[in-house]
Amino acid sequence: MGPLLLVLLLALILFGIGFAVKVLWWIALAVLAVWLLGFVFRSADGGSRRRWYRW
């Protein structure tokens, strides 16, 4: 019974890590899209050196 519980616990942990990594990939893609949109809006601004972000 002990080894079965260990295997189930390991499977649950690995599933959780896999799900978290997949969510992080989607977050990274969203951040990349916002970053690229910043370049598009900055270039459409007429070439001024003003930045679209505060930092």
C-alpha positions as CSV (number, residue, x, y, z in Angstrom):
1,M,0.0,0.0,0.0
2,G,2.9,2.4,0.8
3,P,4.6,2.2,-2.6
4,L,1.2,2.6,-4.4
5,L,0.6,5.9,-2.4
6,L,4.2,7.1,-3.3
7,V,3.6,6.4,-7.0
8,L,0.2,8.2,-6.9
9,L,1.8,11.1,-5.0
10,L,4.6,11.3,-7.5
11,A,2.1,11.3,-10.4
12,L,0.1,14.0,-8.8
13,I,3.2,16.2,-8.3
14,L,4.4,15.7,-11.9
15,F,1.0,16.5,-13.2
16,G,0.9,19.7,-11.2
17,I,4.4,20.7,-12.4
18,G,3.3,20.0,-16.0
19,F,0.2,22.1,-15.6
20,A,2.1,25.0,-14.0
21,V,4.7,24.9,-16.8
22,K,2.0,25.0,-19.4
23,V,0.3,28.0,-17.7
24,L,3.7,29.8,-17.5
25,W,4.2,29.3,-21.2
26,W,0.8,31.0,-21.9
27,I,1.7,33.9,-19.6
28,A,5.1,34.2,-21.3
29,L,3.4,34.4,-24.7
30,A,1.0,37.0,-23.5
31,V,3.9,39.1,-22.1
32,L,5.7,38.7,-25.4
33,A,2.7,39.9,-27.4
34,V,2.3,43.0,-25.2
35,W,6.0,43.7,-25.6
36,L,5.8,43.5,-29.4
37,L,2.7,45.7,-29.4
38,G,4.8,48.3,-27.5
39,F,7.2,48.4,-30.4
40,V,4.4,48.8,-32.9
41,F,2.8,51.6,-31.0
42,R,6.1,53.3,-30.4
43,S,7.1,53.2,-34.1
44,A,3.6,54.5,-35.0
45,D,4.1,57.5,-32.6
46,G,6.1,59.4,-35.3
47,G,9.6,58.6,-34.2
48,S,9.6,60.5,-30.9
49,R,11.9,59.2,-28.2
50,R,9.1,59.0,-25.6
51,R,8.6,55.6,-24.2
52,W,5.2,53.9,-23.8
53,Y,6.2,52.4,-20.4
54,R,7.1,54.2,-17.2
55,W,10.3,52.3,-16.2
